[in-house]
Amino acid sequence: EEILENLDAFYFTVISTREERMNPVRDEIAGLARQFRVNLTRLSYPAQEYADMGVSEFHIRFPLSGQFEDVGKFIGQIENSENFILIERISLRSADDTGRM
């Protein structure tokens, strides 16, 4: 019974519907990009609805550029977010000789 209560609490506090979670997550990512001087362009977030569970899973995709150190700090803050955010893939490349990515 305690396990079911914990599972219910998890669903209602960590996993929620797209509408309940999208704006704060998007705003957090944009704010962190500004904070760490990372250029963030166009966020896309395709969603997978799980109607039987009343939740949505969404993937946020976005290109960004900035100094290597700033991008690393940005990623570190994303990983420590209070929102339930998982980083699945990162691709890095050098854009020029100034250290910008």
GROMACS elastic network, one bead per residue, 0.5 to 0.9 nm:
[ bonds ]
;  ai    aj funct       b0    kb
    1     4     6  0.51679   500
    1     5     6  0.63543   500
    1     6     6  0.87043   500
    2     5     6  0.50267   500
    2     6     6  0.61395   500
    2     7     6  0.85111   500
    3     6     6  0.50749   500
    3     7     6  0.60727   500
    3     8     6  0.85889   500
    4     8     6  0.61095   500
    4     9     6  0.85467   500
    5     8     6  0.50945   500
    5     9     6  0.61759   500
    5    10     6  0.85744   500
    6     9     6  0.50136   500
    6    10     6  0.60961   500
    6    11     6  0.86846   500
    7    11     6  0.62764   500
    7    12     6  0.86991   500
    8    11     6  0.51690   500
    8    12     6  0.62501   500
    8    13     6  0.85415   500
    9    12     6  0.51963   500
    9    13     6  0.58552   500
    9    14     6  0.79139   500
   10    13     6  0.53430   500
   10    14     6  0.53116   500
   10    15     6  0.66099   500
   11    14     6  0.57366   500
   11    16     6  0.63872   500
   11    53     6  0.89095   500
   11    55     6  0.81968   500
   12    15     6  0.60323   500
   12    16     6  0.59776   500
   13    16     6  0.70540   500
   14    83     6  0.73286   500
   14    84     6  0.64073   500
   15    21     6  0.84363   500
   15    55     6  0.67543   500
   15    56     6  0.80353   500
   15    57     6  0.85784   500
   15    84     6  0.74484   500
   16    19     6  0.82901   500
   16    20     6  0.63932   500
   16    21     6  0.65956   500
   16    54     6  0.75517   500
   16    55     6  0.52898   500
   16    56     6  0.69021   500
   16    57     6  0.88546   500
   17    20     6  0.53511   500
   17    21     6  0.64539   500
   17    22     6  0.84432   500
   17    49     6  0.86241   500
   17    54     6  0.66276   500
   17    56     6  0.52538   500
   17    57     6  0.82207   500
   18    21     6  0.53134   500
   18    22     6  0.55133   500
   18    23     6  0.87719   500
   18    47     6  0.77760   500
   18    49     6  0.84554   500
   18    55     6  0.70634   500
   18    56     6  0.53650   500
   18    57     6  0.73551   500
   18    58     6  0.75051   500
   19    22     6  0.57095   500
   19    23     6  0.74182   500
   19    56     6  0.89068   500
   20    23     6  0.74179   500
   20    24     6  0.81923   500
   21    24     6  0.58913   500
   21    25     6  0.62619   500
   21    26     6  0.86335   500
   21    83     6  0.84085   500
   22    25     6  0.53398   500
   22    26     6  0.60013   500
   22    27     6  0.84795   500
   22    45     6  0.87524   500
   22    58     6  0.86179   500
   23    26     6  0.51420   500
   23    27     6  0.59632   500
   23    28     6  0.84339   500
   24    27     6  0.50559   500
   24    28     6  0.59701   500
   24    29     6  0.86156   500
   24    83     6  0.85391   500
   25    28     6  0.50453   500
   25    29     6  0.62280   500
   25    30     6  0.86160   500
   25    83     6  0.69100   500
   25    84     6  0.89867   500
   25    85     6  0.85314   500
   26    29     6  0.52656   500
   26    30     6  0.62210   500
   26    31     6  0.85568   500
   26    43     6  0.81022   500
   26    60     6  0.85826   500
   27    30     6  0.51335   500
   27    31     6  0.59687   500
   27    32     6  0.85255   500
   28    31     6  0.50765   500
   28    32     6  0.61014   500
   28    33     6  0.85343   500
   28    78     6  0.86141   500
   28    81     6  0.86187   500
   29    32     6  0.51956   500
   29    33     6  0.61649   500
   29    34     6  0.87513   500
   29    40     6  0.88907   500
   29    74     6  0.87350   500
   29    78     6  0.73714   500
   30    33     6  0.50778   500
   30    34     6  0.63826   500
   30    35     6  0.86717   500
   30    40     6  0.72768   500
   31    34     6  0.51584   500
   31    35     6  0.61050   500
   31    36     6  0.86898   500
   32    36     6  0.60816   500
   32    37     6  0.82954   500
   32    38     6  0.81330   500
   32    74     6  0.62966   500
   32    77     6  0.75167   500
   32    78     6  0.79844   500
   33    36     6  0.53969   500
   33    37     6  0.58883   500
   33    39     6  0.65285   500
   33    40     6  0.63931   500
   33    64     6  0.86385   500
   33    70     6  0.89752   500
   33    71     6  0.85443   500
   33    74     6  0.66005   500
   34    37     6  0.50573   500
   34    38     6  0.62283   500
   34    39     6  0.75929   500
   34    40     6  0.84497   500
   35    38     6  0.77830   500
   35    74     6  0.83146   500
   36    66     6  0.87336   500
   36    70     6  0.54331   500
   36    71     6  0.73399   500
   36    73     6  0.69470   500
   36    74     6  0.60740   500
   37    66     6  0.68429   500
   37    67     6  0.82270   500
   37    70     6  0.66672   500
   37    71     6  0.83701   500
   37    74     6  0.88402   500
   38    64     6  0.65749   500
   38    65     6  0.57804   500
   38    67     6  0.75010   500
   38    70     6  0.65853   500
   38    71     6  0.63813   500
   38    74     6  0.76054   500
   39    63     6  0.84166   500
   39    64     6  0.52627   500
   39    65     6  0.50753   500
   39    66     6  0.61000   500
   40    43     6  0.79588   500
   40    62     6  0.69682   500
   40    63     6  0.62909   500
   40    65     6  0.67866   500
   40    66     6  0.89434   500
   41    62     6  0.63801   500
   41    63     6  0.59097   500
   41    64     6  0.61850   500
   41    65     6  0.87464   500
   42    61     6  0.83255   500
   42    62     6  0.60071   500
   42    63     6  0.73178   500
   43    60     6  0.65442   500
   43    61     6  0.57842   500
   43    63     6  0.79198   500
   44    59     6  0.78883   500
   44    60     6  0.56665   500
   44    61     6  0.53108   500
   44    62     6  0.65791   500
   45    58     6  0.59114   500
   45    59     6  0.52053   500
   45    61     6  0.63142   500
   45    62     6  0.89259   500
   46    57     6  0.85770   500
   46    58     6  0.56601   500
   46    59     6  0.58630   500
   46    60     6  0.72062   500
   46    61     6  0.86282   500
   47    56     6  0.64367   500
   47    57     6  0.56018   500
   47    59     6  0.65782   500
   47    60     6  0.89965   500
   48    55     6  0.87851   500
   48    56     6  0.56302   500
   48    57     6  0.51058   500
   48    58     6  0.60639   500
   48    59     6  0.86493   500
   49    52     6  0.88601   500
   49    53     6  0.88976   500
   49    54     6  0.79102   500
   49    55     6  0.63732   500
   49    57     6  0.64308   500
   49    58     6  0.84581   500
   50    53     6  0.55542   500
   50    54     6  0.59829   500
   50    55     6  0.53924   500
   50    56     6  0.56809   500
   50    57     6  0.77266   500
   51    55     6  0.64984   500
   51    56     6  0.78774   500
   52    55     6  0.80913   500
   53    56     6  0.86300   500
   64    71     6  0.83642   500
   64   101     6  0.80503   500
   65    68     6  0.86244   500
   65    71     6  0.74606   500
   65    95     6  0.85356   500
   65   100     6  0.67775   500
   65   101     6  0.50530   500
   66    69     6  0.82601   500
   66    70     6  0.64240   500
   66    71     6  0.60498   500
   66    99     6  0.81782   500
   66   100     6  0.50325   500
   66   101     6  0.52623   500
   67    70     6  0.52418   500
   67    71     6  0.61919   500
   67    72     6  0.86278   500
   67    98     6  0.83370   500
   67    99     6  0.57628   500
   67   101     6  0.59980   500
   68    71     6  0.51908   500
   68    72     6  0.62033   500
   68    73     6  0.87730   500
   68    99     6  0.65420   500
   68   100     6  0.63320   500
   68   101     6  0.62600   500
   69    72     6  0.50837   500
   69    73     6  0.63342   500
   69    74     6  0.86725   500
   70    73     6  0.51144   500
   70    74     6  0.61394   500
   70    75     6  0.86483   500
   71    75     6  0.61987   500
   71    76     6  0.85905   500
   71   101     6  0.82184   500
   72    75     6  0.51521   500
   72    76     6  0.61713   500
   72    77     6  0.87517   500
   73    77     6  0.62836   500
   73    78     6  0.86534   500
   74    77     6  0.52980   500
   74    78     6  0.63003   500
   74    79     6  0.87451   500
   75    78     6  0.50244   500
   75    79     6  0.61898   500
   75    80     6  0.87001   500
   75    87     6  0.85971   500
   76    79     6  0.51689   500
   76    80     6  0.63893   500
   76    81     6  0.87924   500
   77    80     6  0.50308   500
   77    81     6  0.61417   500
   78    81     6  0.51572   500
   78    82     6  0.88674   500
   78    83     6  0.88041   500
   78    85     6  0.71451   500
   78    86     6  0.84165   500
   78    87     6  0.82428   500
   79    82     6  0.88819   500
   79    85     6  0.68600   500
   79    86     6  0.70103   500
   79    87     6  0.73001   500
   80    83     6  0.84601   500
   80    85     6  0.85528   500
   81    84     6  0.71066   500
   81    85     6  0.69020   500
   82    85     6  0.82277   500
   87    90     6  0.76162   500
   92   101     6  0.70566   500
   93   101     6  0.59334   500
   94    97     6  0.76522   500
   94    99     6  0.71341   500
   94   100     6  0.65428   500
   95    98     6  0.83113   500
   95    99     6  0.78217   500
   95   100     6  0.60421   500
   95   101     6  0.51136   500
   96    99     6  0.66162   500
   96   100     6  0.63371   500
   96   101     6  0.74542   500
   97   100     6  0.73838   500
   98   101     6  0.88155   500
